[in-house]
């Protein structure tokens, strides 16, 4: 994770160190704003956008919530799309196939606000519309895979 210091130079720190600090601040009861890296949450959350996190305290999660969690030793920021065998199923909005199954104890935080880069917008992620559009996008994954294959065939 690259961060800017007071002298405005980028510094690279490991994800483990970065998220340990995020976890510490969440444990202190603070809200934490992090920058999203990667495209797994497209089209709704883009690389470089940021989100405001609140610590997960075991409360029931509404389906469609955006969650920061640990999965197989890595950190993921994905959408809660269902349950399977008492586990929580996460999927990135931009992923056509991949899903992660985690336990409640793997959840670090829940996002409440999305801040698109280069914009003054603040999108409430707890609003039912924000969750429903993400779930709708997830449930048309098969159609999205077919469209992606057709696009590759046409442009090949």
C-alpha positions as CSV (number, residue, x, y, z in Angstrom):
1,X,0.0,0.0,0.0
2,X,1.4,3.4,-1.0
3,X,0.8,6.3,1.4
4,X,1.9,9.9,1.2
5,X,4.0,11.3,4.0
6,X,4.3,14.9,5.2
7,X,7.0,15.6,2.6
8,X,4.5,14.4,0.0
9,X,6.6,11.5,-1.1
10,X,5.1,8.1,-1.6
11,X,6.1,5.3,0.8
12,X,5.4,1.7,0.3
13,X,4.3,-0.3,3.4
14,X,3.1,-3.9,3.6
15,X,-0.6,-4.7,3.6
16,X,-0.1,-6.5,7.0
17,X,1.4,-3.4,8.6
18,X,-1.2,-1.1,7.0
19,X,-4.2,-3.2,8.0
20,X,-2.8,-3.7,11.5
21,X,-2.9,0.0,11.9
22,X,-6.4,0.2,10.4
23,X,-7.5,-2.6,12.9
24,X,-5.9,-0.7,15.8
25,X,-7.8,2.5,15.0
26,X,-11.1,0.6,14.6
27,X,-10.5,-1.1,17.9
28,X,-10.2,2.4,19.5
29,X,-13.7,3.2,18.2
30,X,-12.6,5.4,15.3
31,X,-13.9,5.4,11.8
32,X,-11.2,4.8,9.2
33,X,-11.1,6.0,5.6
34,X,-9.1,3.8,3.3
35,X,-8.3,4.0,-0.4
36,X,-9.4,1.0,-2.5
37,X,-6.8,-0.6,-4.7
38,X,-7.8,-2.8,-7.6
39,X,-10.8,-3.3,-9.8
40,X,-12.7,-6.1,-8.1
41,X,-15.5,-3.8,-7.0
42,X,-16.1,-2.2,-10.4
43,X,-18.4,-0.7,-11.6
44,X,-19.6,0.8,-8.3
45,X,-16.3,1.3,-6.5
46,X,-13.2,2.1,-8.7
47,X,-9.5,1.8,-8.1
48,X,-8.5,4.9,-6.1
49,X,-11.9,5.6,-4.6
50,X,-12.0,5.5,-0.8
51,X,-14.5,4.2,1.7
52,X,-15.2,5.0,5.4
53,X,-15.0,1.9,7.6
54,X,-16.6,1.2,10.9
55,X,-15.5,-1.7,13.1
56,X,-17.6,-4.9,12.9
57,X,-19.0,-5.7,16.3
58,X,-20.9,-8.9,15.5
59,X,-24.2,-7.2,14.6
60,X,-26.4,-8.8,11.9
61,X,-25.2,-7.7,8.5
62,X,-27.7,-6.5,5.8
63,X,-27.3,-8.5,2.6
64,X,-25.4,-6.4,0.1
65,X,-23.1,-4.7,2.7
66,X,-19.5,-3.9,1.7
67,X,-17.1,-5.6,4.0
68,X,-13.4,-5.6,4.8
69,X,-12.4,-9.1,5.8
70,X,-9.5,-11.5,6.0
71,X,-9.6,-14.4,3.5
72,X,-6.8,-17.0,3.3
73,X,-4.2,-14.7,4.8
74,X,-5.1,-11.7,2.6
75,X,-7.4,-8.7,3.0
76,X,-10.5,-8.3,0.7
77,X,-13.0,-5.6,0.4
78,X,-16.1,-7.3,-1.2
79,X,-19.8,-7.4,-1.0
80,X,-21.8,-9.8,1.3
81,X,-23.9,-11.8,-1.1
82,X,-25.2,-14.7,1.0
83,X,-24.6,-17.5,3.3
84,X,-23.4,-21.1,2.7
85,X,-23.0,-23.8,5.4
86,X,-23.1,-21.1,8.2
87,X,-20.4,-19.1,6.4
88,X,-20.6,-15.6,4.9
89,X,-20.2,-15.5,1.1
90,X,-18.4,-12.5,-0.4
91,X,-18.0,-11.5,-4.0
92,X,-16.4,-8.5,-5.7
93,X,-18.8,-6.6,-7.9
94,X,-16.3,-6.9,-10.8
95,X,-15.7,-10.6,-10.4
96,X,-17.6,-12.9,-12.7
97,X,-16.9,-16.2,-10.9
98,X,-14.8,-15.9,-7.8
99,X,-16.5,-15.9,-4.3
100,X,-15.0,-16.1,-0.9
101,X,-16.5,-18.0,2.1
102,X,-15.5,-16.5,5.5
103,X,-16.5,-16.8,9.1
104,X,-18.0,-13.9,11.2
105,X,-14.6,-13.7,13.0
106,X,-12.9,-12.9,9.7
107,X,-14.9,-9.6,9.3
108,X,-12.8,-6.5,10.2
109,X,-15.1,-3.7,9.2
110,X,-18.2,-2.6,7.3
111,X,-18.1,0.4,4.9
112,X,-20.7,3.1,5.4
113,X,-19.7,5.8,2.9
114,X,-18.1,5.7,-0.6
115,X,-16.0,8.6,-1.8
116,X,-15.4,8.4,-5.6
117,X,-12.0,9.8,-6.5
118,X,-12.0,13.3,-8.2
119,X,-15.5,14.0,-6.9
120,X,-17.1,15.7,-4.0
121,X,-19.8,13.0,-3.9
122,X,-20.4,11.0,-0.7
123,X,-22.5,7.8,-1.4
124,X,-24.3,6.3,1.6
125,X,-23.5,2.5,1.3
126,X,-26.1,1.7,4.0
127,X,-28.9,3.0,1.9
128,X,-31.0,0.1,0.6
129,X,-30.6,1.2,-3.0
130,X,-26.8,1.0,-2.8
131,X,-27.0,-2.6,-1.4
132,X,-29.8,-3.7,-3.9
133,X,-28.0,-2.5,-7.0
134,X,-24.9,-4.4,-5.9
135,X,-26.9,-7.5,-5.2
136,X,-28.7,-7.2,-8.6
137,X,-25.3,-6.9,-10.3
138,X,-24.1,-10.0,-8.5
139,X,-27.2,-12.0,-9.5
140,X,-26.7,-11.3,-13.2
141,X,-23.2,-12.7,-13.2
142,X,-24.1,-15.5,-15.6
143,X,-25.4,-13.0,-18.1
144,X,-22.3,-10.8,-17.6
145,X,-20.1,-13.8,-18.3
146,X,-22.0,-14.6,-21.5
147,X,-21.7,-11.0,-22.6
148,X,-18.0,-11.0,-21.8
149,X,-17.4,-14.1,-23.9
150,X,-19.5,-12.8,-26.8
151,X,-17.5,-9.5,-26.7
152,X,-14.2,-11.5,-26.9
153,X,-15.5,-13.6,-29.8
154,X,-16.6,-10.5,-31.7
155,X,-13.4,-8.5,-31.2
156,X,-11.1,-11.5,-31.8
